[in-house]
Amino acid sequence: MSIAPNPDLVAAPAAVEPPLVEMRDICVAFGGVHAVQDVTVDLRAGEVVGLVGGNGAGKTTLIRTLSGARPGDSGQIFLSGRPVSIPDPRTAKALGIETIYQNLALAENVDASANFYLGRELKSRLGSLDDTAMESATRKVLGRLNPNFKNFKTPVVSLSGGQRQSIAIGRAIHFNARILIMDEPTAALGPAETVQVREVIKQLKSEGIGIFLISHDIHDVFDLADRISVMLHGKLVGTVNKSDVTTDEVLAMIIMGKMPGEVTQKELAQLHS
């Protein structure tokens, strides 16, 4: 004899958290040229999504809509399931979105804490700069991100590329960024510095920060990304789980615009001919 389950004892399905970011049907045009056309991508907490494509694919323009640098002409952006408008970079920052550009936008003649608080300096009760408080907070953040960072009093111009990246990233998350846009974070870095930056990114993931990683380096993407979104001629070719694809299959998406299930072995072999 079967017994019907007591509805009061049946566990309700776990609620699915909405993505940290969802960019839905984004379109951006410059004159008659569609730089981005009906692109939908998302990003979850503690995830790295690699955004890749050749020059002119539209990836930078797409991300500029999220950073507020170039609002989209149509489409919607949702943060944790809530629709938002991002008309400018100031609004993006207030929403917890920070962009770390390839040039890092650091003041090279001053040290780490001065860069952290540039334009947002802490003052003492007497109105003077509170250098001690700023340095203490900087040490705490950088110690968490990069325990090997020791050059707190050194002007940024004298630091390595990896240390400079740590400062730019630390500054972003210190002011409550939940979403990071990283533009070619390991470009022009040596092998040791690249390892440093990769470790910082892994630390950010463990803290629940979501990262859009723009990169031309397919190996960088495979090392760091959980998912990969590929663009070609302003359109989204598709988004794939990194664990489900090979580098050649992603290259075929970038070059041919074909998803892994659509590309033949012969076409994959031609990528290396």
Secondary structure, DSSP 8 states (H G I E B T S, - for coil): ------TTTS---------SEEEEEEEEEETTEEEEEEEEEEE-TT-EEEEE-STTSSHHHHHHHHHTSS--SEEEEEETTEEE---SHHHHHHTTEEEE-TTTT--TTS-HHHHHTTTS--B-TTSSB-HHHHHHHHHHHHHHH-TT---TTS-GGGS-HHHHHHHHHHHHHHTT-SEEEEESTTTT--HHHHHHHHHHHHHHHHTT-EEEEE-S-HHHHHHH-SEEEEEETTEEEEEEEGGG--HHHHHHHHHH---TTT--HHHHHHTT-
